[in-house]
Amino acid sequence: MAAPVAIAAARAVRWVVRVAAAGPGVLQASALLTRWSGSSSALSSILGIPAEKPSDTLGRHPPPVATSNEEQNRLLQNQPDQPQNPKVLRIAIIGAPNAGKSTLSNQLLGRKVFPVSKKVHTTRCKARGVVTYEDTQLIILDTPGLTNPYKVKRHNLDKAMLTDPWDSMKHADLVLVLVDVSDHWTRNSLSREVLKCLSQFPQIPSVLVLNKVDLLKNKFLLLQLVTELTEGVVNGKKLEVRSAFKQDSSSAAMSPHQITQASPPENRAPESHCLQEADQAQEGSSLDNSSDERASESRLVAEEAQGPKHYGARDRKHKTGWPCFQEIFMLAAVHGEEVDTLKRYLLMQAKPGPWEFHSGVLTSQSPQEICNNIIREKILEYLPLEVPYGVTQVTEVWEEGPSGELLIVQSLLVPRKSHMMMLIGRGGKVISRIAQEAGQDLMNAFLCDVRLKLKVDLKT
């Protein structure tokens, strides 16, 4: 019984969004997950399809972060060691709080330099990450989740939380809009803040990225999510969901679970390089079985749209999506699934231009900023409710030890004694665990031994 269900699910997720890069006429959208049709995707793992090794490692060995401000400043001030014909792309990642923006940024960079937590507002200011691959440099503008003044005041956040996402958009060549499809409260529509941000900068190409697809049990929902979040328009083509049920002679019931592939139009427009790769992966898949095509037919068709409408504040109240997305990607950032596919796309979008950073730079953040963010990430994970947002961090020692290790001593100041007891934990277990996990993350960022000591005290 499990095999037919898996096949039905596979067919469902292979038929949703594929829009050709250009060309008039009616286009069949024959792959539910635009970027999930390869056998190395997370979906394939769920269905038990053997994974393939990626043909291109895309720079699996990024440079470490400098361990001192002096070294980091020297790297930032160095002239970029760019090739003869450099290319660059500045990418702003926006979305609701806790959508996975920092997780995706870390995966694209290949090293953890941005804090990640299940609690909202882990990222409090914009920071830049740098991916240098061959002749191309990607500058990732990781931003706080788009929020409003009420939430900034409630969580005691810096006012930069309101302005940083907008500043990042002003300098971006492309914007990634991240949506958490596992959150059933928010996944069916873009937030007002995201729509406002996109409508203010309609000239910047935008890409929809559906994250945490591995947590979505019912993959059939992706059809609905795609049409709602794009308002039925992708890359200037109008999308229409069509279902045609065929009644079986032995039964009056109509099954919506089996999906069939319609023949492509005769005058089909040339497909983009990415879509051709998706087709090749599908042709080699063992999931195509013509004997299962008799139950029903459901497909998403792309037609030439009349042109995306740009709307103002009054119109945004009744809108759920953005009709100007050029591409759609679906991935599981926390596991790195399909991140390389997105990364290849971003590298292809880079335009000729001078590099902004030396190839030895991984982030614009100072070592102390990275340290503070990673420690705060652990505090957010282990302290309940609003308690972590009142912790003040003070670095007392930052020096190189006798064996070349990095010695860090930081005081964590809390406003109440009850908060102090929670942070220390029974027998010091909580603070010890925070120090251990943060120290490990710092070692991975700096690529050196790190001895981290945390002290807890009351604010005076």
C-alpha positions in Angstrom: 0.0 0.0 0.0 2.9 2.3 0.8 4.4 2.1 -2.8 1.3 3.4 -4.6 1.0 6.3 -2.1 4.6 7.2 -2.7 4.2 7.1 -6.4 1.1 9.2 -6.2 2.9 11.8 -4.0 5.8 11.8 -6.4 3.6 12.5 -9.4 1.8 15.2 -7.4 5.0 17.0 -6.7 6.3 16.7 -10.2 3.6 18.7 -11.9 3.4 22.1 -10.4 5.5 25.0 -11.4 7.6 25.2 -14.5 7.5 28.4 -16.5 9.8 28.9 -19.5 12.1 31.8 -19.3 10.7 33.4 -22.4 8.3 33.0 -25.3 4.7 33.5 -26.1 1.8 31.1 -26.2 0.5 28.5 -23.8 3.1 26.6 -21.8 2.6 23.4 -19.9 4.0 23.6 -16.3 5.2 20.0 -15.9 7.1 19.8 -12.6 5.5 20.5 -9.3 8.8 21.4 -7.6 10.7 23.5 -10.0 13.9 22.7 -8.2 12.9 19.4 -6.7 12.9 17.1 -9.7 16.5 15.8 -9.3 17.2 12.6 -7.7 19.4 14.3 -5.1 16.5 16.3 -3.6 15.1 16.0 -0.1 11.8 14.8 -1.6 13.6 12.0 -3.3 15.1 11.0 0.0 11.6 10.9 1.5 10.5 8.7 -1.4 13.5 6.4 -1.1 15.1 7.3 -4.4 18.9 6.9 -4.2 20.8 10.2 -4.0 23.3 11.3 -6.5 26.6 13.0 -5.7 26.6 16.6 -6.9 28.8 17.1 -10.0 30.0 20.4 -8.7 31.1 21.1 -5.2 30.6 24.9 -5.6 33.5 25.7 -3.3 33.1 23.4 -0.3 36.0 25.0 1.5 35.2 28.6 2.3 37.8 30.7 4.1 37.6 30.9 8.0 36.6 34.1 9.8 39.5 36.1 11.2 40.1 35.8 14.9 41.0 39.4 15.6 39.6 42.8 14.7 43.0 43.8 13.2 43.1 40.8 10.9 39.5 41.2 9.8 39.9 44.9 9.2 43.0 44.2 7.1 41.0 41.7 5.0 38.2 44.2 4.5 40.5 47.0 3.5 42.5 44.8 1.1 42.0 45.4 -2.6 39.8 42.7 -4.1 41.9 40.0 -5.8 39.5 39.8 -8.7 40.1 38.1 -12.0 40.2 39.8 -15.3 36.5 39.6 -16.0 34.8 39.7 -12.6 31.1 39.2 -12.0 29.0 40.2 -8.9 25.5 39.8 -7.6 24.1 41.5 -4.4 21.3 39.4 -2.9 18.8 40.6 -0.3 17.0 37.8 1.6 13.8 39.0 3.2 10.8 37.3 4.8 8.9 36.9 8.0 10.7 36.3 11.3 11.9 32.7 11.7 11.4 31.8 8.0 15.0 30.5 7.8 16.8 33.4 6.3 20.0 33.0 8.4 20.0 29.3 7.9 19.9 29.7 4.2 22.6 32.3 4.3 24.9 30.0 6.3 24.3 27.2 3.8 25.1 29.4 0.9 28.3 30.6 2.6 29.3 27.0 3.6 30.1 28.1 7.1 28.0 29.3 10.1 28.5 33.0 10.7 24.8 34.1 11.2 22.9 33.2 14.4 20.0 30.7 14.0 17.3 30.0 16.5 13.7 28.8 16.6 12.7 32.1 18.4 11.9 35.1 16.3 14.2 38.1 15.9 17.5 36.1 16.3 19.0 38.3 13.6 18.9 41.9 14.9 20.9 43.8 12.2 21.8 43.4 8.6 25.1 41.7 7.9 26.9 40.7 4.7 28.2 37.3 3.7 30.5 36.8 0.8 30.6 33.8 -1.5 33.6 33.8 -3.9 33.5 31.1 -6.6 35.8 31.3 -9.6 35.2 34.7 -11.3 32.0 35.4 -9.4 31.2 37.0 -6.1 27.9 36.8 -4.4 27.2 39.3 -1.6 24.4 38.0 0.7 22.6 40.7 2.6 21.2 38.7 5.6 18.5 40.9 7.2 16.3 40.8 10.3 12.8 39.5 9.7 10.4 42.2 8.5 8.5 43.4 11.5 6.5 46.4 12.8 7.1 49.1 15.6 4.9 47.2 18.1 7.0 44.0 17.9 10.2 46.0 18.1 9.0 47.6 21.3 7.6 44.4 22.7 10.9 42.4 22.3 13.1 45.4 23.2 14.7 45.3 19.8 16.9 47.9 18.1 15.1 50.4 15.9 17.4 49.2 13.1 15.2 46.2 12.8 12.7 48.4 11.1 15.1 50.1 8.6 17.8 47.5 7.8 15.6 45.3 5.5 14.7 48.4 3.5 18.4 49.5 3.3 19.4 46.1 2.0 16.8 46.3 -0.7 18.2 49.6 -1.9 21.6 47.9 -2.6 20.3 44.6 -4.0 20.5 43.3 -7.5 18.1 40.4 -6.7 15.8 39.7 -3.8 15.0 36.2 -2.4 11.6 36.1 -0.6 11.7 33.2 1.9 8.4 31.6 3.0 8.1 28.9 5.7 5.7 26.4 4.2 5.5 24.4 7.4 3.8 27.3 9.2 0.1 26.8 8.4 -0.7 30.1 9.9 1.4 32.2 7.5 2.3 30.1 4.5 -0.8 30.9 2.4 0.0 34.6 2.0 3.0 37.0 2.0 3.0 39.3 5.0 2.0 43.0 4.6 5.6 44.0 5.4 7.0 41.7 2.6 4.4 43.0 0.1 5.1 46.6 1.0 8.9 46.0 0.6 8.4 44.3 -2.8 6.0 47.0 -4.1 8.4 49.7 -3.1 11.1 48.1 -5.3 9.3 46.5 -8.2 12.3 47.1 -10.5 14.5 44.6 -8.5 14.1 41.0 -9.8 12.5 38.8 -7.1 12.6 35.0 -6.6 10.2 33.0 -4.4 11.9 30.4 -2.1 9.7 28.0 -0.3 11.6 26.7 2.7 11.1 23.7 5.1 9.4 21.7 2.4 10.7 18.5 4.2 8.3 19.3 7.1 5.2 19.5 4.8 3.5 16.1 5.0 1.0 16.8 2.3 3.0 17.8 -0.8 -0.3 18.4 -2.7 -0.6 21.6 -0.8 2.3 23.0 -2.8 0.0 23.5 -5.8 -2.2 25.8 -3.8 0.6 27.6 -2.1 2.4 28.4 -5.4 -0.8 29.9 -7.0 -1.6 31.9 -3.9 1.9 33.3 -3.3 2.4 34.2 -6.9 -1.2 35.4 -7.6 -1.1 32.9 -10.4 1.7 34.7 -12.3 5.3 33.6 -12.6 7.8 35.2 -15.0 5.1 37.1 -16.8 3.1 33.9 -17.5 -0.4 33.2 -16.0 -0.7 29.9 -14.2 -4.0 28.0 -14.1 -4.7 24.8 -12.3 -6.8 22.4 -14.4 -8.3 19.1 -13.2 -9.9 16.6 -15.5 -11.4 13.5 -13.9 -12.1 10.3 -15.9 -14.8 8.1 -14.5 -13.8 4.4 -14.2 -16.3 2.0 -15.7 -16.3 -0.2 -12.6 -16.7 2.6 -10.1 -18.4 6.0 -9.9 -15.7 7.4 -7.5 -13.2 9.9 -8.9 -9.7 9.8 -7.5 -7.7 13.0 -7.4 -4.4 11.4 -6.4 -2.9 10.1 -9.6 -1.4 12.7 -11.9 -0.7 12.3 -15.6 1.5 14.3 -18.0 -0.1 16.1 -20.9 1.7 16.2 -24.2 3.6 19.5 -24.7 2.2 22.1 -27.1 3.5 21.9 -30.7 4.8 25.5 -30.6 6.6 25.2 -27.4 9.0 28.1 -26.5 12.7 27.3 -25.9 13.3 26.3 -22.3 15.9 27.7 -20.0 19.0 25.8 -19.1 17.7 25.0 -15.6 14.4 23.6 -17.0 16.2 21.4 -19.5 18.1 19.9 -16.6 14.9 19.2 -14.8 13.4 17.5 -17.8 16.5 15.3 -18.1 16.2 14.3 -14.5 12.5 13.4 -15.0 13.1 11.4 -18.1 15.5 9.1 -16.2 13.1 8.7 -13.3 11.4 5.4 -12.7 8.2 7.1 -11.4 6.7 7.5 -14.9 4.2 4.7 -15.3 1.5 5.0 -18.0 -0.7 2.4 -16.3 -1.4 4.9 -13.5 -2.7 7.6 -15.9 -6.3 6.5 -16.1 -7.7 7.9 -12.8 -7.4 11.7 -13.1 -5.4 14.6 -14.6 -4.3 17.7 -12.8 -1.8 20.2 -14.1 -0.7 23.8 -13.8 -0.7 25.6 -17.1 1.2 28.9 -17.8 -0.3 31.4 -20.2 0.9 34.8 -21.3 -0.2 37.2 -18.6 -1.5 40.7 -19.3 1.3 42.1 -17.2 1.9 42.2 -13.4 -0.1 44.8 -11.6 1.8 47.1 -9.2 -0.5 48.0 -6.3 -0.5 50.5 -3.5 -1.2 50.4 0.2 -5.0 50.1 -0.3 -4.7 47.2 -2.7 -2.2 45.3 -0.5 -4.9 44.7 2.1 -6.6 42.3 -0.2 -3.5 40.7 -1.8 -1.9 37.4 -0.8 1.0 37.1 -3.2 3.3 38.9 -5.6 2.8 38.5 -9.3 6.4 39.5 -10.3 8.5 36.5 -9.2 10.9 35.4 -11.9 11.6 31.9 -10.4 10.4 29.6 -7.7 12.7 27.3 -5.6 11.7 24.8 -3.0 14.3 23.5 -0.5 15.0 22.5 3.0 17.7 24.9 4.1 18.5 23.3 7.5 19.6 20.1 5.8 21.1 21.9 2.8 18.7 20.1 0.4 18.6 21.9 -3.0 20.6 24.8 -1.7 23.3 24.1 -4.3 20.6 24.3 -7.0 19.7 27.8 -5.8 23.4 28.7 -5.5 24.0 27.7 -9.2 21.1 29.9 -10.2 22.4 32.9 -8.3 25.9 32.4 -9.9 24.3 32.4 -13.3 22.4 35.7 -12.5 25.7 37.6 -11.7 26.5 40.5 -14.0 29.9 41.9 -15.0 31.2 44.2 -12.3 34.0 44.7 -9.8 34.2 42.6 -6.7 33.5 44.4 -3.4 35.6 42.1 -1.2 38.9 40.2 -1.2 38.4 36.5 -1.7 39.6 35.8 1.8 36.5 37.6 3.3 33.6 35.5 4.4 31.6 38.1 6.2 31.6 41.8 7.0 31.0 41.1 10.7 33.7 41.5 13.3 34.9 38.4 15.2 33.2 39.8 18.4 29.9 40.3 16.6 29.9 36.7 15.4 30.8 35.5 18.9 28.0 37.6 20.5 25.5 36.4 18.0 26.3 32.7 18.4 26.2 33.0 22.2 22.9 34.8 22.0 21.5 32.2 19.7 22.1 29.5 22.4 20.6 31.8 25.1 17.5 32.1 22.9 17.3 28.3 22.6 17.6 27.5 26.3 15.8 30.3 28.1 12.0 30.6 28.0 9.6 33.3 26.6 10.9 36.9 26.8 13.8 36.2 29.2 16.6 36.0 26.6 15.8 39.4 25.1 16.8 41.1 28.4 20.4 39.6 28.5 23.3 42.0 28.0 26.6 40.5 26.8 30.0 42.0 27.8 33.2 40.6 26.5 36.0 40.8 29.1 38.8 38.8 27.5 39.6 38.2 23.9 43.2 37.0 23.4 45.4 34.3 21.9 46.5 31.6 24.3 50.0 30.1 24.7 49.2 27.3 22.2 47.5 29.5 19.6 44.0 28.9 20.9 41.5 31.7 21.2 40.6 32.6 24.8 37.2 34.3 25.3 35.6 35.4 28.6 32.1 36.9 28.4 29.8 38.1 31.1 26.0 37.7 30.7 24.1 40.3 32.6 20.4 39.8 33.5 17.9 42.1 35.2 16.5 39.7 37.7 17.8 37.0 40.1 15.2 34.5 38.8 16.6 35.0 35.3 20.0 34.5 36.6 19.0 31.1 38.2 17.4 30.0 34.9 20.5 30.9 32.9 22.8 29.1 35.2 20.5 26.1 35.6 20.6 23.4 38.3 24.2 22.5 39.0 25.3 24.9 36.2 24.1 22.6 33.5 22.4 25.2 31.3 25.3 27.7 31.2 27.8 24.9 30.7 25.8 23.5 27.7 25.5 27.0 26.2 29.3 27.5 26.5 30.0 24.1 25.0 27.7 24.5 22.0 28.7 28.1 21.3 32.4 27.2 21.6 32.0 24.4 19.0 30.3 26.8 16.6 33.0 29.3 17.1 35.7 26.7 16.3 33.9 25.9 13.1 33.8 29.6 12.2 37.4 30.5 13.1 38.9 27.1 12.3 41.0 27.1 15.5 40.7 25.9 19.1 38.4 28.1 21.2 38.2 28.2 25.0 35.0 30.0 25.9 34.1 30.9 29.5 30.7 32.4 30.4 29.9 34.2 33.6 26.4 35.2 34.8 25.7 38.3 36.9 22.9 40.8 37.7 22.8 44.1 36.0 23.7 47.0 38.3 
